[in-house]
Amino acid sequence: MVWGALSSAGVGPLCFLRSKVNTAVYQEVLEHFMLPADQLYGDGDFIFQQDLAPAHSAKATSTWFQDHAVIGAHEDGTAIRLVNGNGVCSGRVEVYHDGQWGTVCDDNWDMKDVEVVCRQMGCGRAVSPQSSAHFGQGSDPILLDNVGCSGSESSITACSHNGFGKHDCGHSEDAGVTCSENFNIRLLNGNGFCSGRVEVYHDGQWGTVCDDNWDMTDAAVVCKQMRCGRAVSTHSSDHFGQGSGPILLDDVGCSGSESSITACSHGGFGKHNCGHDEDTGVTCSGNDKIRLVNGKRSCCGRVEIQHNGRWGTVCDDNWDMNDAEVVCRQMGCGRAGQYQYSCDYSYQTSASNASSRSSPINITVVKLPAPRISIIPTKEVTWGEKVDITCSVETQFTGGSFTLIQSSGSFRETKSGTSVTFRLPKVDFVHAGSYYCQYQTRVSSRDFSSPQSSSVQFSVVVNLPAPRISLASTKEVTWGGKVDITCSVETQFTGGSHTLTQSTGSFRETKSGTSVTFSLPKVDFVHAGSYYCQYQTRVSSRDFRSPQSSSVQFSVVVNLPAPRISLGSTKEITWGEKVDITCSVETQFTGGSFTLTQSTGSFRETKSGTSVTFSLQNVDFVHAGSYSCQYQTRVSSRDFRSPQSSSVQFSVVVNLPAPRISLASTKEVTWGEKVDITCSVETQFTGGSFTLTQSSGSFRETKSGTSVTFSLPKVDFVHAGSYYCQYQTRVSSRDFRSPQSSSVQFSVVVNLLQPNITFRATDGNYHWWLEGSDVTRGYSFSIICSTPPQYPGGSFHLEFSGSNVTRTQSAVNHTATFSFPEADYVHHGNYSCVYEVSVSSRTFSSPTTELLEVTVKASPAPFIGFGVAAGLLLILVPIIILFIKRGRKQEDQTAVKTDHRLRPETTRGITNTGNKRATTDYDKADDNDDDYENADFTLYQRENSDVSDENYINMDENEEKMAVDNDYEDEQIYANVD
């Protein structure tokens, strides 16, 4: 895998397992960074270059990594990369299979699949899956679909899928991933992986950190992020040397809980007031429990662990990828890259130290594994290039040498070391064939040889690639224009030439060079057709020709563009106005003319020029319709016409605006009054007339003018409702009507005023304290209803509250008098009157008057009689007493003189006389009783009167009782007198 981070500035470590990467991928990296083998050093499959400087610019390198990302390889020969992401650990997923890159379809793409990709890329944890070409659409084949990972696979191709190249997707479904990055911080120029100048990666470039406010808390976050144990010390003032990139962070302030230095507070990326003499650094404790020894970098080497204060190695029995993953994670080194070690060793047993892996006898075992062999480049080598064949072995028996042998030739070479590279600097045909290597060493004065390695082979060829051909112009070339056709080839075999050949014509031309341009200065129709180019060169006295390039073709045309057409006015033209239609074209073929044609009429006019305006002065209805224009010109005695322009169209209209309507009166009009309705319009088309129409009635009237008033002199109920007006006029023998105006409406009402009510009573003999509406029982009174004169005739209704009795009387001079000849208690109560009149067969009632309260009071005659009786009694009492006294004296005198026998008669006579008087008095009393009985009978008839009547009845009863009592007293008096 390609491991590490390459900055856009082109400085950074590159470490990868060459044997684990497909040759094409490996070659792609080397070609971009132009890495010669003599700049690489390593151990076995490890290739390492410390100060990588790409041959391209920083921008080109950054772009290359956006396109190629970081490449993760797997031992099954496949590779993976993330493209177009925001960093090395995000982007569109692409896999390498069978010599080509391809995308992955997002069907069933989920977090389990992302976990495998992130682990294969060495990018930390999975953050999120991306679908629907989130990172853009790829252009290579779609290689995988319906990927289903459990999450434990070591390679995305090890997950279940439909098979390479089997899919039902488009590139709009390209899958992507976002992983957490492990490569955004590094320590440089220190004593190891866990000390040095702090640099962070941001926005495609590495940069340093200023030492302002830098303390142990900040250092602790860095050490934790690097997985380098605890912070030992901080360093300022470029302790580890000055950086060369930008200063990315300043005023860093960490709390200690952050997982990344960039998560701490700071002034913002690139914002600082420092120089590189203030670059900060840290020293971490490192991992004090495990270490990698004798590697070419801190993440490669022999595994040793510390126990009880001593360091010791780990044997490779059952050592596998899972064990390596734990070590790499513990060391903070990303994914595991290589894990195979040979367990070749020599040991001797004794009785005191017996090994469980040998018999208890002295024996020496030397086992040399078969060497590994690799070749760069593979299989086909271009004549004159170099070939590197590397032989390596993992064994404890160092100090030996390798011999590289050509199986089918005479080449044989020996080099010392456990990993050596044999270089064939300029291969020729004699070097082609198969090679193998063998390791030999001397142990305890004895020579041992390993088994032969597997073989590698290559052939020497001169491969000329097919040239590239490009047409500078479009596929359609304008007559008389220039055409450039460029042929180019990328090859080491320079000094050749290109031949451009017209496939369907006689043109053929040759030019020397690996990139040449053939020019046809003024093309004619004979130049039209298809062209291809071929490169030829001479190598070692042999002629070689490249394959033919693809073809380009062009035609020679006189293309006149479609003219532009524009209408100076709107799409609706008022009758009699002017219309301008402009036709224009942009072309090199001037000197032509335009023809403006009416699509649906007879108009047709031609004008010369490349931009002309056709004017229609006074448009009529015949001008309405659609128009288009066409440009025509003559080129080389040939006539050419442009396509027709798009069309413009207009209609000729007489637009009458909606009239205005107004009502001079209010919305409620009194019956018989006058109503004025005014209609007006603003238009150039005068001489018309208005029609006023009643929406819900039969009224319809027409008047000439642009502002007229319709009068309704005496409105009736039939005039009530909604009205609108419409303007009509005649233009060019055609009648036009405006839209209807808005509507006005009014109602016809008869509003009667509230009548007046008055009371009038006739005075009687006992008419005491009577004022206002009081009347004495038995006397007459009148109630008068009147109303202001509005409408003739009508009638008044007198209503008595508390009963359903209503009296009606016709109005005379708008007045009616209701007479009551004799007031009684039944007349006691509240009265009101309503005026009613018929207008146009409709009856209307006025509001009710205010209530008039009429009070009926008792007659004062009984009280006067009682007073007279009392006065007479006071006069008679002394006289009666005087007569009694005188009578007693006479009786006494008579009693003396008369016999006692005569006394009964006298007594009887007196008695009779008294009885006679009593009878007479009682007769009078009886007569009075009869009167009161008649009164009782009358009162009985009035029991159903209202409560007011009962009060007066009670008063009469009291009077009657008083009268009876007076009669009784009179009888007593008369008896005594008798």
C-alpha angles and dihedrals in degrees: 000000000000101000129191135027128290115203125221086242088064100243122119145091123284117199125165143150105252097194091051095055126079110252093241091053092047092047090048091058094045093048093052093049094032094227113183116203094243089066092055125081131174150125119273109310093358115103115184134178118179105195105036114190113181119216090232132072123274090253091050090049092050089049090047091055092047087055098038103023118184113325119223117197133198132204091247089072096255125118136198135206139180115228134197094004129140092254143349094295103051135056147083111329115239127174130201117229135158094354099313142080121238142173132248123238116235096228107132089354109161145150093285089061091046091052090057093048093048091048092047089051093046089235104135125243127357113258106180143333117241125207141176094051092299090170094041132276120294124226100208124087120288102249105175134039135171092018111189117187127179090207097247098083119114094214134032089230089058089064120090115274141151093267131272111309095004111121146122097216142103128220088262084077097053110145126228140180140212116209131177110260124238094187107070098100136043141169116226136192093012131127091265146337093305102052136051146076111335115239128173131200118231135157094354099313143082119237141173132249123238117235095228107132090352110158143156093281090060090046090051091057091050093050091047091049090049091046088234100136122244128351112261102180144341124234129204138177096052093301089167095039133275120295123229101211128078123295102249105176135039135169092021113189118185127182091203096246096086120110094210135034090231089059090064120091114273141153094267132275110303094004111120146122097218143101129219088263085076096053109141130221142182140212116212127193090241122214104317094189102053138025142176114229133200094006124137090243138015094269097050126065151073113323115241128171132197120235128168090351095307131102120226141171131250122236117229097231105136088354107159144155094283090058091049091050090057092049093048092048091048090050092047090239102133119235125000113262109179130011109162116112127164116238095212112148143140122235138166125211129211137180091266095046111034120175118222087221098061142043117261095264133096110267137156118212124192115180118176116194122223109271123245118240129196136173134210117227104022133229101333119050122185115238112266096019126117126256124204118200113187124199120190140165135187109223141129089231100087127166094071133115142231128234118204113204130189106224097207100027145043100267115123126156135166129207132176123240142065091264119031136161122217112205127204098193100194115015122210131184091274089064095059116108144064127324135188134176137215131199121221130182141164120242122180091346091308127112119229129185127199123228114273115273122239114274133256125198140187140181127220114232141165102224116184110193121225108269122246117241127196135180114219092202131054123270090264113058121194115240110265094019128122125258124199120193116188124201120191139165134189109221141128089231099087127167095070132114141232126232119204113204130187106226097206101028145041100268114123127156135166129207131177122240142065091262119032136160124217114205128204100192101193114015123210131184091274089064094059116107144066127321135189134177135215131197122219130183142160122243122180091343091309125115118226130186127199122227115270115273122241113274133254124198139187139181128219113234143159100228116190111191121230108269123245117242127194135181115223093206134046123276091262114060122194113236112266096021128118125261125199121196116188124201121191139165136188110221141130089231100085128167095070133116141231128235117202112204131188106225097207101028145042100267114123127157135166129207131176122239141064092264119032136160123218114204126204103195107194109016120210131181091274089065094059117107143063126325133191134176135214131198121219130184141159123245122179092343091308125114118226130187128198121229114270115271122243113275132255122198139187138181127220111230142170103219113197113190122229109270124243118241128194136181116220094200132056122271090261114059123189115239111266096020127118126262126197122197118187124202122190139166137188110222142130090231101084128167094070132116141232127235117203111204131188106226097211101024144048099264114122126155134168129207131176122240141063092264119031137160123219115205128203101194100192114016122211130184091271088064094059118106143059126328133191133176134216131197121220130182140162123244122178093344091308125113118225130188128199122228114272115272122240113275134255123197140187137180128223113229138178107216111192119199122235110269125233124241124202136177129222126182133186116235118239135193092269096039098140127167091347114156136156112353098350116121131181117241111261095024127106127250138175136216115207123202119193139165135191112267109267107132128015122252123001132136141250126234117207110205124196112210117235095029138064092236113124126176119204127199131173116249117249112195086347091301135102128186120206110201127204108193097195123021117223136169091266087067092058112112147060124322133192135172135214126199117221127188137169118231120181092344091309123112120222130187128206124228114276117264123242115278118272112208114211117195120198114203131192123264116260094219097099091052092052092049091050091052093050091049091050092050093050090048091056090052095045098046096072090044092050091047090051092051091048093052091048091048093052091053091053091048091052092051092047092047091058092048101040133066119259091238090065092057098082093055092048089048091047091050092052089047093050091046088050090047090051091052091043090051091050091048092047090048087056089047090050089053088052089047089054089053091051091046087055088050090050089051090050091048090050089056090054098049090110092059121109127277093270091061091054090058091055092045090055088053091053091050090053090050091050091050090050089051092052091048090052091051091051092052089049090054091051090049093048090047091052090047090052 
